[in-house]
C-alpha cells in the first residue's frame, strides 16, 4: 500500500470552486487501477493550503498507469487550473504499526 500526499495551494477566492471540483474527481479515481481512497484536507492555519491524501496498491499505479490511462489529464482538467504553483507530490509506505484508539468511549 502506498500513500500519496500532494501538498498544494489555491487562491483564497477559488477555495469553494476547488473543493467542489475535487468532489467531482471521484469518478476519475474510481476508474484508476490500484486506487483505494482519496480525501482532501484543508490547512487550519492557512485555508489556501490543501493536501490530497490518496492510497494506491503500488506507486506505479499513480505515477505511471494513472497518467498512461489519461486519468491524470482528466483530473487536472477539473482541478489543475485552480492550483497556485506546482503541487509537491510525494509517496510514502507504511513502516510499522498503525496506532489507533479502538473506541472513543473506551478512552480513560
C-alpha positions as CSV (number, residue, x, y, z in Angstrom):
1,X,0.0,0.0,0.0
2,X,1.3,3.4,-1.0
3,X,0.1,6.7,0.4
4,X,0.3,9.7,-2.0
5,X,0.4,13.2,-0.4
6,X,0.0,16.1,-2.7
7,X,0.5,19.5,-1.0
8,X,-0.9,22.4,-2.9
9,X,-2.2,25.9,-2.8
10,X,-5.2,27.6,-4.3
11,X,-6.2,31.3,-4.3
12,X,-8.5,32.3,-1.5
13,X,-11.2,33.3,-4.0
14,X,-11.0,29.8,-5.6
15,X,-11.3,27.7,-2.4
16,X,-15.0,26.8,-2.8
17,X,-14.6,26.1,-6.5
18,X,-11.6,23.9,-5.8
19,X,-13.4,21.9,-3.1
20,X,-16.4,21.4,-5.3
21,X,-14.2,20.4,-8.3
22,X,-12.3,17.9,-6.1
23,X,-15.5,16.2,-5.2
24,X,-16.1,15.6,-8.9
25,X,-12.8,13.7,-9.2
26,X,-14.5,10.7,-7.6
27,X,-15.5,9.2,-10.9
28,X,-11.9,9.6,-12.2
29,X,-10.3,7.9,-9.2
30,X,-12.9,5.0,-9.3
31,X,-11.6,4.1,-12.8
32,X,-8.0,4.1,-11.7
33,X,-6.2,0.8,-11.4
34,X,-4.9,0.2,-7.8
35,X,-6.6,3.1,-6.3
36,X,-8.3,2.7,-2.8
37,X,-9.2,6.1,-1.3
38,X,-8.7,9.8,-1.6
39,X,-9.5,12.7,0.7
40,X,-9.0,16.4,0.7
41,X,-7.5,18.1,3.8
42,X,-7.6,21.9,4.2
43,X,-5.0,23.6,6.5
44,X,-6.5,25.2,9.6
45,X,-3.7,27.9,9.8
46,X,-3.8,28.8,6.1
47,X,-7.0,28.0,4.3
48,X,-5.3,28.3,0.9
49,X,-3.2,25.2,1.6
50,X,-4.5,21.7,1.0
51,X,-3.3,18.2,1.0
52,X,-4.7,15.4,-1.2
53,X,-4.2,12.1,0.5
54,X,-4.7,9.1,-1.7
55,X,-3.9,5.4,-1.3
56,X,-2.8,3.0,-4.0
57,X,-1.7,-0.6,-4.3
58,X,1.6,0.3,-5.9
59,X,3.5,3.6,-6.7
60,X,3.3,2.8,-10.4
61,X,-0.5,2.8,-10.3
62,X,-0.3,6.5,-9.6
63,X,2.9,7.6,-11.2
64,X,2.6,5.6,-14.5
65,X,-0.8,4.0,-15.1
66,X,-2.9,6.9,-13.9
67,X,-1.2,9.1,-16.5
68,X,-1.0,6.5,-19.2
69,X,-4.7,5.8,-19.0
70,X,-5.5,9.5,-19.4
71,X,-6.9,9.8,-15.9
72,X,-4.3,12.4,-14.8
73,X,-5.3,14.6,-17.7
74,X,-9.0,14.3,-16.7
75,X,-8.1,15.1,-13.0
76,X,-6.0,18.1,-14.0
77,X,-8.8,19.4,-16.3
78,X,-11.1,19.5,-13.2
79,X,-8.8,20.9,-10.6
80,X,-5.4,21.8,-12.1
81,X,-6.3,25.3,-13.2
82,X,-7.1,26.2,-9.6
83,X,-3.6,25.4,-8.3
84,X,-1.3,28.2,-7.4
85,X,2.1,27.0,-8.4
86,X,3.0,23.3,-8.7
87,X,1.9,20.8,-6.1
88,X,4.5,18.9,-4.1
89,X,3.8,15.2,-4.7
90,X,5.4,12.6,-2.5
91,X,4.7,8.9,-1.9
92,X,5.0,7.0,1.4
93,X,4.8,3.4,2.5
94,X,3.9,2.1,6.0
95,X,6.9,1.1,8.1
96,X,5.4,-0.1,11.4
97,X,2.3,-0.5,13.5
98,X,-0.7,1.7,12.9
99,X,-1.8,3.2,16.2
100,X,-5.5,3.8,16.7
101,X,-7.9,4.3,19.5
102,X,-10.3,1.3,19.2
103,X,-13.3,3.1,20.6
104,X,-13.5,6.7,21.9
105,X,-16.0,5.5,24.6
106,X,-13.2,3.2,25.9
107,X,-10.8,6.1,26.4
108,X,-9.8,6.8,30.0
